[in-house]
Amino acid sequence: MDRTLDERLIEIDIDSLQTAMESGEISSEACVRWYLERIERLNSKLKAVLEVNPDAIAIAEALDAERRERGARGPLHGVPILLKDNIDTGDRMRTSAGSVALAEHFALKDSAVASQLRAAGAVILGKANMTEWANFMSSTMWSGYSSRGGQTLNPYGPGELFVGGSSSGSGSAVAANLCTAAIGTETSGSIISPSSQNGLVGIKPTIGLVSRRGIIPITHTQDSAGPMTRTVRDAAILLGAMTAVDSEDSAMQENGRTAYTDYTPFLKVDGLQGARIGIPRHYYQGLDKARVEIIERAITLLKESGAIVIDPVSLPCESAKWDWDVMQFEFKHGLNQYLSQAGPGVSVRSLDELIAYNEANRDVALKYGQDTLIWSNGTSGTLTEQKYIDSLRLNRETARDQGIDHAIREHKLDALLFLGNEDGLDISARAGYPVITVPGGYAETGIIAEGDYTTKGPQGITFVGTAYSEPVLFRLAYAYEQVSRCRRAPRDTV
């Protein structure tokens, strides 16, 4: 183990790594080898990484040579990135959504996200573990568990603290410095939850900002890939590399789409000055004492930084009776479409066949059962049912017109404030709107959250905005990060 590299690379951000590579102090190859050694040493405990890219070193060497000969492509040149295991890569790595049923599936080509990151010069270091089928398999499955990769653990307290999901491996790996940054995906909370629980920055973009092509789906109206990083600036850099228009993704053709290839100009140290932040206290009611103290400290800090805090803010949708019909119907439709076009090594080509495979291999495939898969399989898979159409309309109208957009218009807000991934954030998921979370503190005590996991541990401060308000959210999150400085590396893994 190279102590010099340890000192240089632990907690390194993208700009610092780029400066070191540009000066010749560190090469991308050396950086990749350092991360691979660290994965080898720590991953048997954390189970954050499913597999490493067998070509990562060769790719880094080629990028080092390109830098010497022609210069860097941009801020991601030579930077090692992990991808969640539901994001296609057309290489020698598998894409399995954590399932043993897809353990030998090699995608035919890159997803749009992977292709854009490669074009930007990133080194795709490997695939991160995840809650199997993005936590749409079983109502009793623990976050972070997959039949292919086992149980991902939180590096701040392996076996004790909640790891969050479903981008669990991406969160654990970035927090433990097994990569410079990672990409997760979210339907409802799957980036924000593990980012919050692992002391990270995570952003779920507006639906339509980042292409969904080549990502194993739950629901095409809510799914999005997004960055998971240790700093807001790193998240801004990563997102800017992922916003190219994809003609194969219909959501990217909608009116009103506003995208940037560089979000770093929106990062302002004084970005909270005059910002109007709404406090939706209805959604704070389930918080235990330790977490209430964290959100209250954040509110105080916002005021001290010049923000105008409107407290409380009520949302008409607070009493809405939500259903999960959109996910139930869209999952079968999307998965059948994905599996029917999947590459070699796929042993199942439909949700029907997946359920049958799991049953036939239940000793390895069904630790937590598959009641959610069976529930979704009860639909036609055609998206023609009136129940689905009504639910989709209800989600959008209620979450937007009676939720986020109502509050922002009524109070002239820049954003709403939440803690971590609490219940209210499902509104943004149903609306298709952006969310960003930033390290906000550490709860020294907590209540049981899932199994033996507790709410103790890192907690994120989360900003929610309207459609394509990513520039505003980055401005607020960066300013909050600069005055709060709550990110700290987990002691057990540095």
C-alpha positions in Angstrom: 0.0 0.0 0.0 1.4 3.3 -1.1 1.2 5.8 1.8 1.9 8.7 -0.4 -1.0 7.9 -2.7 -3.2 7.3 0.3 -2.5 10.8 1.5 -3.1 12.3 -1.9 -6.2 10.3 -3.0 -8.3 9.8 0.1 -11.3 12.2 -0.2 -9.8 13.8 -3.4 -12.2 15.8 -5.5 -12.3 15.9 -9.3 -10.6 19.3 -9.7 -7.7 18.3 -7.4 -7.2 15.0 -9.1 -7.3 16.7 -12.5 -4.7 19.2 -11.3 -2.4 16.4 -10.0 -2.7 14.5 -13.3 -2.1 17.6 -15.4 1.1 18.3 -13.5 2.3 14.7 -13.7 2.2 14.1 -10.0 -0.3 11.3 -10.4 -1.3 9.4 -13.5 -4.7 8.0 -14.2 -3.2 4.5 -14.3 -1.7 5.0 -10.8 -5.0 6.3 -9.6 -6.9 3.3 -11.0 -4.4 0.9 -9.5 -4.8 2.6 -6.1 -8.6 2.3 -6.2 -8.4 -1.3 -7.4 -6.1 -2.2 -4.5 -8.5 -0.5 -2.1 -11.5 -2.4 -3.5 -9.6 -5.6 -3.1 -8.8 -4.8 0.5 -12.1 -3.4 1.7 -14.9 -4.7 -0.6 -15.1 -8.2 1.0 -16.5 -6.4 4.0 -18.6 -3.7 2.4 -19.8 -5.6 -0.7 -20.2 -2.2 -2.5 -18.6 -3.3 -5.8 -20.0 -6.2 -7.8 -17.2 -6.3 -10.3 -14.3 -4.3 -11.6 -13.6 -3.4 -15.2 -10.9 -5.8 -16.5 -9.9 -3.1 -19.0 -9.7 -0.2 -16.5 -5.9 -0.1 -16.3 -5.5 -0.3 -20.1 -8.1 2.5 -20.5 -6.3 4.7 -18.0 -3.0 4.1 -19.7 -4.5 5.2 -23.0 -6.0 8.3 -21.5 -2.6 9.2 -19.9 -1.0 8.9 -23.3 -3.8 11.0 -24.9 -3.2 13.7 -22.2 0.5 13.8 -23.0 -0.1 13.9 -26.8 -3.2 16.1 -27.2 -4.2 17.3 -23.7 -7.1 16.5 -21.6 -10.7 16.3 -22.9 -12.1 18.1 -19.9 -12.5 17.8 -16.1 -13.3 14.0 -16.2 -10.3 13.0 -18.2 -8.8 9.9 -16.5 -11.2 10.1 -13.5 -12.3 6.7 -12.2 -16.1 6.4 -11.9 -18.3 3.5 -10.7 -21.7 2.8 -12.3 -24.7 1.2 -10.7 -25.3 -2.3 -12.0 -28.5 -1.5 -13.8 -26.6 0.8 -16.3 -25.6 -0.9 -19.5 -21.9 -1.0 -20.5 -21.0 -2.5 -23.9 -17.8 -4.0 -22.6 -16.6 -7.0 -20.6 -18.6 -6.1 -17.6 -22.1 -7.5 -16.9 -25.3 -5.6 -16.3 -27.5 -7.5 -13.9 -29.6 -5.2 -11.6 -28.0 -7.4 -8.9 -29.9 -10.5 -10.0 -28.4 -13.9 -10.4 -30.9 -14.3 -13.3 -28.8 -11.8 -15.2 -25.4 -12.7 -13.8 -24.0 -13.5 -17.3 -25.7 -10.7 -19.2 -23.4 -8.6 -21.3 -25.1 -5.5 -22.8 -24.9 -5.1 -26.5 -23.8 -1.5 -26.3 -23.3 1.3 -23.8 -26.2 3.1 -22.2 -26.4 6.8 -23.1 -24.9 7.6 -19.7 -21.9 5.3 -20.1 -21.3 6.5 -23.6 -21.3 10.2 -22.6 -19.0 9.5 -19.6 -16.5 7.7 -21.8 -16.6 10.5 -24.3 -15.7 12.9 -21.5 -12.7 10.8 -20.7 -13.9 9.1 -17.5 -12.6 5.6 -16.7 -15.5 3.3 -15.9 -13.9 1.5 -13.0 -16.6 -1.1 -12.4 -20.2 -1.9 -11.4 -21.6 -1.0 -8.0 -23.8 -3.4 -6.0 -27.5 -2.3 -5.6 -30.7 -3.4 -4.0 -31.8 -6.1 -6.4 -34.1 -4.9 -9.2 -33.8 -1.4 -7.7 -35.8 -2.6 -4.7 -38.8 -3.6 -6.8 -38.6 -7.3 -6.1 -39.8 -7.9 -2.6 -41.6 -5.9 0.1 -39.3 -7.4 2.8 -35.9 -7.0 1.0 -33.2 -5.1 2.9 -31.8 -2.1 1.2 -28.4 -2.9 -0.3 -29.1 -6.7 -0.8 -28.8 -8.5 -4.1 -28.7 -12.2 -4.8 -25.6 -11.6 -7.0 -23.6 -9.3 -4.7 -24.9 -10.0 -1.1 -25.6 -7.3 1.4 -23.9 -3.9 0.9 -22.9 -2.2 4.2 -22.5 1.4 5.3 -18.8 2.2 5.9 -19.7 4.5 8.8 -21.0 1.5 10.7 -20.9 -1.8 8.8 -23.8 -4.0 10.1 -25.1 -1.3 12.3 -26.1 1.7 10.2 -28.7 1.8 7.4 -26.9 1.9 4.0 -29.9 3.3 2.0 -30.9 2.2 -1.4 -31.3 1.2 -4.1 -28.0 2.8 -5.2 -26.5 1.3 -2.1 -23.2 0.2 -3.6 -22.6 3.5 -5.3 -23.1 5.3 -2.0 -21.0 3.0 0.1 -18.2 3.0 -2.5 -17.9 6.8 -2.8 -18.1 7.2 1.0 -15.3 4.6 1.5 -13.1 6.1 -1.3 -13.3 3.1 -3.6 -13.8 5.5 -6.5 -13.7 9.2 -7.2 -17.4 9.4 -7.8 -20.3 7.1 -8.9 -23.5 7.2 -10.8 -26.7 5.9 -9.2 -30.3 5.8 -10.4 -33.5 6.8 -8.7 -37.2 6.2 -9.1 -38.1 7.4 -5.6 -35.3 8.0 -3.2 -32.7 5.6 -4.7 -30.0 8.3 -5.1 -31.0 10.6 -2.3 -31.4 7.9 0.4 -27.9 6.2 0.1 -26.3 9.6 -0.5 -27.8 10.9 2.8 -27.0 7.8 4.7 -23.4 7.7 3.5 -22.5 11.4 4.0 -22.5 12.3 0.3 -23.9 14.7 -2.2 -26.5 13.2 -4.5 -28.7 14.7 -7.2 -31.7 13.1 -8.9 -32.2 15.3 -12.0 -35.5 16.3 -13.7 -37.0 13.6 -15.8 -35.8 14.4 -19.3 -32.5 16.0 -18.4 -30.5 12.7 -18.5 -31.2 9.9 -21.0 -32.8 6.7 -19.7 -31.7 4.6 -22.6 -29.8 1.5 -21.6 -30.9 1.5 -17.9 -32.9 -1.4 -16.5 -36.2 0.3 -15.6 -38.8 0.5 -12.9 -40.9 3.3 -14.3 -40.2 5.5 -17.4 -42.0 8.4 -15.9 -39.9 8.6 -12.7 -36.5 6.9 -13.4 -33.3 8.9 -13.8 -29.6 8.4 -13.4 -27.6 11.0 -11.4 -24.2 11.7 -9.7 -23.2 10.6 -6.2 -20.1 12.4 -5.0 -18.3 13.8 -2.0 -18.7 17.4 -3.0 -21.3 19.6 -4.7 -18.8 20.7 -7.3 -18.0 17.1 -8.3 -21.8 16.5 -8.8 -22.0 19.6 -11.0 -19.1 18.4 -13.1 -20.5 14.9 -13.5 -24.1 16.1 -14.3 -22.8 18.4 -17.0 -21.2 15.4 -18.8 -24.5 13.5 -18.9 -27.0 16.0 -20.4 -26.6 15.5 -24.2 -29.9 15.1 -26.0 -30.7 11.5 -26.9 -33.1 11.1 -29.8 -34.1 7.7 -28.5 -35.5 9.1 -25.2 -38.8 10.8 -25.7 -38.7 12.7 -22.4 -35.7 14.6 -23.8 -37.9 16.0 -26.6 -40.4 17.7 -24.3 -41.0 21.5 -24.4 -39.3 23.4 -21.6 -36.2 21.2 -21.3 -33.3 23.3 -20.0 -29.9 21.7 -20.0 -26.3 22.7 -19.5 -23.0 21.0 -20.2 -21.4 22.8 -17.3 -23.2 23.5 -14.0 -20.1 24.8 -12.2 -20.8 28.5 -13.0 -23.9 28.2 -10.8 -21.8 27.4 -7.7 -21.8 30.6 -5.6 -20.3 30.8 -2.1 -23.0 33.5 -1.2 -25.7 31.5 -3.0 -28.0 31.5 0.0 -28.1 35.3 0.3 -31.7 36.3 -0.4 -32.7 32.8 -1.3 -36.3 31.9 -0.4 -36.5 28.5 1.3 -39.8 26.9 2.4 -40.0 24.6 5.4 -42.7 21.9 4.9 -43.0 21.0 8.6 -45.8 18.5 8.0 -43.1 16.1 6.7 -40.8 16.6 9.8 -43.4 15.0 12.1 -41.8 11.5 12.0 -38.3 12.6 12.8 -36.7 11.5 16.1 -35.0 14.0 18.4 -31.5 13.6 17.0 -32.6 14.3 13.4 -34.9 17.1 14.4 -31.8 18.8 15.9 -30.0 18.4 12.6 -32.7 20.0 10.5 -33.2 22.8 13.0 -29.4 23.5 12.9 -29.6 23.6 9.1 -32.5 26.1 9.2 -30.6 28.3 11.6 -27.6 28.2 9.3 -29.7 29.1 6.3 -30.9 32.2 8.1 -27.4 33.2 9.2 -26.3 32.8 5.6 -28.8 35.4 4.4 -31.6 33.1 3.3 -35.2 34.1 3.7 -36.9 31.2 5.4 -40.6 30.8 5.1 -41.7 28.6 8.0 -44.0 26.7 7.9 -45.1 26.1 4.3 -48.1 23.9 3.7 -48.7 21.8 0.6 -52.3 21.0 -0.4 -51.2 17.5 -1.3 -50.2 16.7 2.3 -53.5 14.8 2.8 -53.3 13.1 -0.6 -53.9 9.3 -0.7 -51.1 8.1 -3.0 -51.1 4.8 -4.7 -48.3 2.8 -6.3 -50.1 1.8 -9.5 -47.7 3.7 -11.8 -44.8 1.6 -10.7 -46.8 -1.6 -10.7 -47.9 -1.1 -14.3 -44.8 0.5 -15.8 -42.3 -2.0 -14.3 -43.7 -4.9 -16.3 -44.0 -2.9 -19.5 -40.4 -1.6 -19.2 -38.8 -4.7 -18.0 -40.3 -6.9 -20.7 -39.2 -4.4 -23.3 -35.6 -4.3 -21.9 -35.3 -8.1 -21.5 -36.6 -8.8 -25.0 -33.8 -6.7 -26.5 -31.1 -7.6 -24.0 -27.7 -9.0 -25.0 -26.2 -12.5 -24.7 -26.2 -14.4 -21.4 -29.8 -13.5 -20.5 -31.6 -16.6 -19.3 -35.0 -14.7 -19.0 -36.7 -12.6 -21.6 -39.8 -11.5 -19.7 -41.1 -10.8 -16.2 -42.9 -14.2 -16.4 -39.7 -16.0 -17.1 -37.8 -14.1 -14.4 -40.4 -15.1 -11.8 -40.2 -18.7 -13.0 -36.3 -18.6 -12.9 -36.3 -17.3 -9.4 -38.7 -20.0 -8.2 -36.6 -22.7 -9.8 -33.5 -21.3 -8.2 -35.1 -20.2 -4.9 -32.2 -21.3 -2.7 -30.0 -18.5 -4.2 -32.6 -16.2 -5.8 -35.3 -15.8 -3.2 -33.8 -15.0 0.2 -36.6 -12.3 0.6 -39.1 -13.7 -1.9 -40.6 -11.9 -4.9 -44.0 -10.7 -4.0 -43.4 -7.3 -5.7 -42.5 -9.0 -9.0 -45.6 -11.1 -8.8 -47.7 -8.0 -7.9 -46.4 -6.2 -11.0 -46.9 -9.3 -13.2 -50.6 -9.1 -12.5 -50.9 -6.3 -15.0 -51.2 -6.6 -18.8 -47.8 -4.9 -19.5 -49.4 -2.8 -22.2 -50.1 0.4 -20.1 -53.7 0.5 -21.4 -55.5 0.0 -18.1 -57.7 2.9 -17.0 -56.4 2.4 -13.5 -52.8 3.1 -14.7 -53.9 6.2 -16.7 -55.8 7.6 -13.8 -52.9 7.0 -11.4 -50.4 8.7 -13.6 -52.6 11.7 -14.1 -53.2 11.9 -10.3 -49.5 11.7 -9.6 -48.6 14.5 -11.9 -51.5 16.9 -11.0 -51.3 16.3 -7.3 -47.5 16.3 -6.9 -47.0 19.3 -9.2 -50.1 21.5 -9.0 -51.0 20.8 -5.4 -47.5 20.2 -4.3 -44.1 21.6 -5.3 -45.3 24.1 -7.9 -48.1 25.3 -5.7 -45.7 26.0 -2.8 -43.1 27.6 -5.0 -45.6 29.9 -6.7 -47.5 30.7 -3.5 -44.4 31.8 -1.5 -42.1 32.7 -4.4 -39.6 30.0 -3.3 -36.3 28.9 -4.7 -36.7 25.5 -3.0 -38.2 23.4 -0.3 -36.1 21.9 2.5 -36.2 18.3 3.8 -34.0 16.0 5.8 -32.4 13.2 4.0 -35.0 11.1 2.1 -38.0 11.5 4.4 -41.6 10.8 3.3 -42.2 14.1 1.6 -39.6 13.5 -1.1 -41.9 11.0 -2.8 -43.7 14.1 -4.1 -40.7 15.2 -6.2 -40.4 11.6 -7.5 -44.0 11.6 -8.7 -43.7 15.1 -10.1 -40.5 14.1 -12.0 -38.7 17.1 -10.4 -35.1 17.5 -9.2 -33.7 16.9 -5.7 -30.2 17.4 -4.3 -28.9 16.3 -0.9 -25.8 17.5 0.9 -24.1 16.2 4.1 -25.9 17.8 7.0 -24.6 16.2 10.1 -24.3 12.9 12.1 -27.1 11.6 14.4 -25.4 10.1 17.4 -28.6 8.3 18.4 -31.4 6.8 16.4 -34.5 4.6 16.2 -34.8 1.2 14.4 -35.3 1.9 10.8 -35.0 -1.5 9.1 -34.1 -4.8 10.7 -31.2 -4.1 12.9 -30.3 -0.8 11.1 -31.0 2.5 12.8 -31.6 6.1 11.9 -28.3 6.8 13.6 -25.5 8.0 11.3 -24.9 10.5 8.5 -27.9 12.7 7.5 -28.4 14.8 4.4 -29.9 18.2 4.0 -32.1 18.1 0.9 -33.3 20.8 -1.4 -36.3 20.2 -3.8 -37.2 22.4 -6.7 -39.4 22.6 -9.8 -38.7 21.2 -13.3 -35.2 22.0 -14.6 -34.2 24.0 -11.5 -30.9 22.2 -11.2 -28.9 25.5 -11.5 -30.8 26.9 -8.5 -30.4 23.7 -6.5 -26.7 23.6 -7.2 -26.4 27.2 -6.0 -28.2 26.5 -2.8 -26.5 23.2 -2.1 -23.0 24.6 -2.8 -23.5 27.6 -0.5 -24.8 25.4 2.2 -21.9 22.9 1.9 -19.4 25.7 2.1 -20.8 27.1 5.4 -21.7 23.8 7.0 -18.7 21.6 6.1 -20.4 18.4 7.4 -18.7 15.8 5.2 -16.3 13.6 7.1 -14.7 10.3 5.9 -15.7 7.1 7.7 -13.1 6.3 10.3 -13.0 2.5 9.6 -12.1 2.9 6.0 -9.4 5.6 5.8 
